[in-house]
Amino acid sequence: MKRNFEKIPTNGISINTFVEGEGKPVIFVHGWPESWYSWRHQIEPFKKAGYKVIIPDIRGYGKSEKPENINSYSLKEITKDLIGILDFLKEKDAHIIGHDWGAPISWYTSLLFPERILSVSGLSVPFSPFNESAPLSLFKEIYKNTFFYILYFQKVGIAERELEKNIKKSLRLIYCNSDASGMEKIMALALDNNLKIKDKNSFFLDGMIEPKALPKWLASEDLDYFTEEFEESGMFGPLNRYRCMDLDWEELFKLSLNKIKHPSCFITGSLDPVNFFIPGVNLFETVGDNYEDLRVKELLNHTGHWTQQEAPQQVNKILLDFLEKI
């Protein structure tokens, strides 16, 4: 099926954007390492429900422009990209839905441009204020002698070389170690004391379990499409989102102390590794205090990190019911 894409000029760059449907606009924001294609299961249901579907490839991804300056990938810049897309399409406001890194991008779009956002939904990553310490300092304290992927991603070139050596294999391992079945295998190894703790000098893909077959949610043609996208874009732009975390802290610390005021929805999987991001803390249980109008908080059973791809029917129903009541 031929899809409708536009190269939209916004915030000084060009963003490849999927636009289809008529009605109130909904912006879908993908995470890492993903693509507009991560929202493929949401397109037709939302169009049929009467919404205009807008899905950009975030700067650095796919066919969108890829600035060379690392600081160009801050939350402030990416949120401006999204507002510029609305301006180009002559849309006054929109609902916004984000997954993984797309969730913080969505939360902060609602805080930075409150008059342009009608509601905000996040999948996998809830909104929370910044800590008094800069993120990288905090991670270095928590993960003193063990491997932590965000710290590994900081040195330009190292992660790029590892992940780009065989893009298809890298993506297959990442997707299949963070979904429900992958997390079940990892948790089983942990229970049997057979899970090896990676030291801080490890590589990102070290120790990941090679899947015997692709899971049901990820068809071979899906993996092929993602692979083609990253073979075109490379990993430099996508990884720069992680390299701007301290810059985000500097620019948005005070704003992060505010609560999300818009009608809000949060969805995650019971086996999403983000839930266990901080040792000893179940992140889902903490969700609520940082919102003024959190209307939906859903935990999907037997669902891992790739929420809207692993459980599309459940996610679509929750989101469409939420939007209908606004």
C-alpha angles and dihedrals in degrees: 000000000000113000129207114243129171129194097225121198108224137152092355097308140072120255122197104227133184110218124179138142138040129261137044109359124246118193115207116201120198130209139214129338092005145094143215082280090071086078095051092118093054099054103080098036092052094044090050090050089058104261133130106236115218118181119171128192097236113241110284094029133101113324096346120109118274114214114208095219111091092212088061088078097066122129089249092058096043093049089052088053090058095048089049089055090055090049092051091049090047092238117152095204144345147193112254129209124182138182128202106334085001089068096061088042088055095044091051094044087060091049097044097041105024094160092058097051126076099182137349129218128184129195121202099348119067124204116264134162121255118264120246087252122066111261097246092049089050093049091049089054095047096042100038099151104008133080117267118180097217091056090046090053093057099082108079114235101016098084091036092058093047097047098038094050088084110001095184093052092045093052093044091054094045094048095043097046095051101043124089098272093044092050091048090056092048093048091049090054090049092051090051091047089241096117109108115220109228116230120227093261093062127111123246097251095043112122096009114144115247107228117231090217138359115272120251093256093058116059120195090249089053091054090046091054094049089047092053091049093054093041085059099042103031121209101275096090096041093048092050089075087071091046091059097057095104090044089053088051091052094047101037108028095109093043090051090064089068121090123242103261102187124087102280141199129191126191130176140158124254088234098043108132089218087073088067096039093120113050111250095009127104101210095199091061091057095054115113112049094082096059133075095198110022101163100170132036113169133176112197116211120233092010125126132193101305091072105170092039097046096043106020098155094051093044093048093050093048094047096044092047089049094050093045091060096051 
